[in-house]
Amino acid sequence: MNSSHPVVPLPMRPSRAHDHEREAQPRLLGFWVFLMSDALIFALLFAVYATMVHATDGGPAGKALFDLKTSLIETLLLLISSFTFAMASLNLTYRPERLGVLVTWLCTTLILGLAFIGMELNDFRLMIGDGATAQRSGFLSAFYALVSTHGLHVTAGCLWLVVMLVQLKVFGLDARVRLRLNCLALFWHFLDVIWVAIYGIVYLQGLV
């Protein structure tokens, strides 16, 4: 005589991909919080610059110092780097098996970022050579504080890019590397938005 037993379904264990997705959500949220706090820092620097823009103390103002052509090239470098990083992100999402293409886009972004930093350092060198140091006036102190803080962020982004290229070589596209690349993409695009604001508020208005 056969006895029948009720079949109790075993709880299905979440897939590894689902586990990584759940782990990534709070980390992405935490990174967004970091970006918002960073945005507050830049907002304060913009406010200081706005209050000090006319405090030249008889020294040179923006109209005598800024080169619109150079700042425009710097802006284009960052905008193009944002495009190349967007292409890397698309490749990461839809063609992750094409690792070489992803590395190419990331390397192109890195080169553009380094070119931007090089041009900005040269701008500072020329300005300081003309006597326009941060100690010269309140306007120049606020200018250097704002622009150099952004430049330090871009430098950090370039170093982060180098680290990610090394991790891609060592670990491949595992879940941790994907998450870090997504965070870096947010950081890079955030810096481009900040620079567009700097270009409009500092350079364009400074030449009026």
TAMO-V868683 format. One line per field, one symbol per residue. psi: psi as a letter, one per 30 degrees, with the letter a starting at -180 (. if undefined). burial: b if it has 9 or more other C-alpha atoms within 8 Angstrom, else e. A space follows every 10 residues. Layout:
BEGIN
psi = ???
burial = ???
END
This chain:
BEGIN
psi = kkkkkkjjkk kkkkleeeee eeefeeeeee eeeeeeeeee eeeeeeeeee fgfgifhfak leefekjeee eeeeeeeeee eeeeeeeeee eeefhffiee eeeeeeeeee eeeeeeeeee eeeeeeeefg gilffeleee eeeeeeeeee eeeeeeeeee eeeeeeeeee faileeeeee eeeeeeeeee eeeeeeeeee eeeefff.
burial = eeeeeeeeee eeeeeeeebb eeebeeebee beeebeeeee ebeebbebbe ebbeebeeeb bbbeebebee bbebbebbbb bbebbbbbbb bbeeebeeee bbbebbebbb ebbbbbbebb eeeeeebbee ebbbebbbbb bbbbbbbebb bebbbebbeb bbebbebbee eebeeebbbb bbbbbebbbb bbebbbbbbb bbbbebbe
END
